[in-house]
Amino acid sequence: MKRSIGLMAVGHACVDVYQGCVPALVPFLVAERGLGYVAVSGITLAATLLSSVVQPVFGVLTDRRPLTWLIPLAMTTAGLGIALIGTTTAYPLTWLTAALSGLGVAAYHPEAARMARLVSGGSHVGMSWFSVGGNCGFALAPVLVTPLIATGGLSLTPVLLVPALVGAAITTWAVRSRATTAVAHRHLDGTDDWPAFLRLSAIMVCRSIVFVGLGTFIALYAGQRVGGGTTTGGMTLFILFACGALGTLLGGRLATRYGRVRTLRTSYAVAVPAIACLVFIPGPMFFAFLAATAIAMSIPFSLHVTLGQDFLPTRVGTAGGMTLGLAVSIGGVATPVLGTIAEHTSLRLALSTLIALVLCSALVGHALTEPR
């Protein structure tokens, strides 16, 4: 089990690096092409809108029959879209390449989440390791993108196809292993609890808007607060995503000890003052509050997946796709709203609206109960 989950976590990192590449490319799109807040948030929207629309469809398909071949294909598609972003100069073509990457991400998550649950036997810790692979992909994105694009400009984005090819090779080998294939055809029984799943979905949508909003604009905000340009932006994104990975690992262990719902409620309650301090308190503590926000917001991440799959035990593909993929990508749909607020007022005011969304997640969390 550990080997299979480990390989799938590596594959998850290789596909989610492309979700992290979009915000990492934002400062360079602003610097090289002179795009404004609304324009760059439109790129984020492109990478997430199509993903949000089609991801439930892929979830339904994976609930009907195993589609293990789709996982490496989806990874390659996600990488190809990002690789082409820098080769286009026209904004509509840039938008379409970002959308292509989003389509690949959408195709990946439902089947991968279903298989991860089956391989791990529903373990909170096992799912947290699979989920943290995605967090690591996010964290590695600025590490890959910032030095590469800072050195050679956006024309070097084709190099970013490499992680997709590596991940596709690893995942192809993993899904062909006997251990993974043996459990891929098991079916879980139970009664679906849609009201509880919809309450969980509301929490995930709020969380998604907050995290994607931070991923899109926090690098620019850090430049305003502490200076340093694109280098500071890359470091800021690394802190956001790396601390997110740490939070995801903590979530699985805390849930095993204290329960998923209790852990979820507490983490969102802590996130409210953390993000308020991040937005409003000046000085070098900016990075400390950023780390605290990322950890608190990421502790429930893998718990969303296992809770969603337990609320919909007969539709684990649909639940996994929505919790692990749709809940991440749907935040990009709201990002242009944040961009519009920032452009007409200030980036600080736009980010301050995220505090209310975190508070909503904390409040709705008290309406959840642990599934039987």
N, C-alpha and C positions, 0 to 999 in steps of 0.2 A: 504494500500500500504506500509506504513512504517514498519508494522510488517513483511510482506512478504519479503521486501528488507532486513530487519534486519536479518531474519532467513537465507536468502540466503547468506548474507555477512558472517555470522558465518560459514556456510558450505564452502564457498570459502576459509575462513581462514584455515579450517581443511584440505582441500586438498592441498593448496599451502604451507602449512607448510612442506610438503614433497619435494617440489622444494627447499625450504630453507635448508632442512636437508642435501642435497648433499654437498653444500659448507661448511656447519658446520662440516661435518664429515671429510673433506679433511685434516685438521691438524692432526687428529687422525690416519687416514690412512697413513699419512707420518710418524708419530711417531711410530706407532705399527708395521707397515708392511714395512716401508722403501721405500715407493713408491716415484718416482721422479715426476717432473712437468708434463711430458708427460703422465705418468701412471694415475695420479689423474685427469688430464684433460680428459683422456679417460673415467673415471667414469662419469664425467659430460656429456661427449658426449653420453654415454650409456643412461643416464636419459633423454636426449633430442632428440637424433637422431630418435628413433622410434616414439616419440611424434610428431616430425616435419613431418614425412612421413605420418602418419595415421590421423593426426588431421583434414586435409581438408576432408578426407573421412567421418569422423564423422559429420562434418559440413554439407555435402551434405545430409546425412541420416536424420539429424534433420530438414532440410528444407522440406523434403518430408512428415514427420510425427513426432508428438511429441514422444520423448523417455525419459519421465521423470523418468522411472525406472532405466535408465542408470546412473543417477547422483549418487545415493548412492552406486551402484555397482562399479563405477569408483573410488569413494573415497576409498573404502575398498581395491581395487587393488593397488592404489597408496601407501597406508599405508603398505600393505603386502610386497611390494618390498623393502621398506626402512627397515622394520623390519627384513628382512632376510639378509641384507648386512653384519651385524656383525657375522652371524652364518656361513659364508663361509670364508675359508682361501685361496682358489685358486682364482687367479685373474679373470679367465674367468667366474666363478660362481658369483663373486662380480659384474662383468660387467652385467651379465644377470639379477640379482636381481634389479640393478639400472634401467635397461631397462624395467622391469616389472612395476616399479613405474612410469616411463615415459608414459607407455601405459595407465595406470589409469588416469594420468593427462590429456592425450590427449582426452580420452573419456569423461571427465567431462566438459571441457570448452565450446564447441559449444552449447550444450543444455542448460547449465546453463546461458550462456551469452544471448541466445535467450529469455529465460524465464525472466531474469532480465530486459531486455529492455521492454518486454510486461507488466510486473508487474509495472515498474516505469513510464510507459507511455512515454518513451523516454526522461525522465528528465536527464539533465546533472548531477545534484546533486544526484539523485537517483542512477545513474550508478556509480558515484564516490564512493558512500557508498558501493555498491557491489564490486567495484574494490579494495577499500581499505581493504576489508576483505582479499583479496589475499595478499596485502602488509603486513597486520598484521600477516598472516600465515608465510610469509618470516621472519618477525621480531622475531616471537616467536620461530622459529626453533633453533637458537643458544642458546636461553634461556633454551629450553628443552634439546638440545643435549649436550651442553658443560658440565654442572654439572653432567649429567647422565653418559656420557661416560668417563669423567675425574675421576669419582668415581669408576666405575666398568669395564671400558674398552668397546671395541666394542661388547663384548658378550651380552651387555644389550640392543642392538638395538631392540629386540622383544618388549620391553616396548613401543617403539615409535608407535606401532599399535593402541594404545588407542585413540589418536585424530581422527583417521579414523573411528573407531567404534562410537565414540560420534557424529562426524559430520554426519555420515550416518544415525544415528537415528534421529537427528534434521532435516536433509534434507528430509527424508522420510515423516516426519510429515508435513513439510512445503509444499511439492509438492502435498500432498493429501488435503490441505486446499481448501475450496471452492473458495477463492479469487484468488489463484494461478491457479487452474484448469480452472476457468472461462475464464481467459485471455490467457491460453496456446494454445488455438485453433484459436486465431485471426490471420489473415494474412494481411500483409501490402502490399500496392500497390505502384507503382512508376516505374521509369526507372533506370536501373543499369548503373552507370558511372564507367566502368572498368579502363579507363586511370587514373582517379583521384584515384581510389582505389589502383592501382599499384604504383603510386607515394607515397601514404600513406604507402604502404607496404615497399617501399624502406627505408622510414624514420624509420619504426618499426624494420626492420632487423638491421639497424645500431644501433638503441637504444638497441636492444636485445643483440647484441654482446658486447656492452659496459657494460651493467648492469650485464649480466651473467659472463663476464670476471672479473669485479670487485668482484662479489660474490664468484668466484672461487679462486682468487689470492690475494684479498686485505687483508685477514687475515694473510697470509704469509708475505705480504709486510709490514704490520703493525709491525709484529714481528721483521723484519729487521730494521725498522725505529725507533721504540720506545721500543722494547724489550717486555718481559712479557710472551712469549710462547703462549700456547693455550688459556689462560685466556684473554690476549689482543686480540687474534683473535676472540674470542666469542663476546667481547665488540665491536670490530670493525664491525662485521656483524650485531649486534643489531643496531648500529647507522645507518648503511647503509640502513637496511630494515625499521627501525622505522621512519627515516626521509623520506624514500620513501613513507610510509603510509601518513605522514603529507602532502607531496607534492601532493599525489593523491587527498586528500580531498580539498586542495587549488585549484586544477585544475578545479573541478566542479564549484566552486563558482566564480573563475576568468573567466571561460568560460561564465557563465550566465551574467556576467557584461560586459566583453570586447569582447566576441566572441571566438569560439574555435580555429580558425586558427591563430588569432592574439596572443592568449595565447600560442599556440604551438610554434610559431616562436620566441617569446620573451624568453620562457623558455630554448629552445635549444641554443639561443645566449648567455644566461647567463651561461649555462653549460660548454661552451668551455673554458673560463678562469678558471672556478672553478676546472675542472678536470686537467688542466695544472698545477695549483698551488698544487693540491693534489699530483701529481706525482713528481714535481721538487722542491718545496719549503720545506726545512727541518724544524725540530723543532716541538713543541707541537701544532702548528696550523694545523697539519695533520688531527686531528679529526674535526676541524671546516670546513676545505675544503671538507672533506668527507661528512659532513652533507649538505653543500651547493650543492655539486654535486648530492647527492641523491635526494634532494628536487627539484632541477631544472630538473633532468632527469625524475622525476616521475609526475610532474605537467601535462604533456600531456598524461599520461597513460590511464586514463578513457576516455579522449577525442579521443584517437585513436579508441576506441570501438564504441562510438556514431557516429563519423565521418565515420568509415568503414561501419556501418550499414545503415547510410543515403546514402552513395555512392552505396550500394547494397541493396536497400529496399526490393527487392523480395527474397533475400538470406541472411536473418539476421543471420541464423545459421552458414553459411559458413563465413560470415564477422566476427561474434563474435568469432568463433573458431580461425580464423587466427589472429585477432587483440589481443584477450585476451590470447590465448594459444600459437598459433604458433609463434607469435612475441616474446614471452618470451622464448620458448624452442629452437628456431632456433639458438640463440646465443651460445648454447652449441656445435653446430656443428663446430663453429670457434674456440672454446676454445683450442683444441689441437694445433692449429697454434700458439696461444699465448704461450702455454706451451713449444712448440719447440723453439720459439724465446727466452723465458726466460732461457731455459736449455743451449742454445748455446751462449747466450750473458749475459743478466741480466734481472731480473724481472722488473726493472725500464724501460728498453728499451721496453719490451713487453707491459707494461701498457701505455707507451707514444704513442703507435700506436692508442690507443682508442681516443685520442684527435681528430685525423683526421676524425674518424667516427662520433663524435658528431658534428663536423663542417659540415659534409655532411648532417646530419639531419637538421641542421639549414638552409643550403642553399636550399635543396629540399623543405623545408617548405614554401619558397616563391613562389613555383609553385602551391601551393594548394589554392583553393578558397572555401568559405563556401558553402556547398551543399544547393540547394533550398528545 
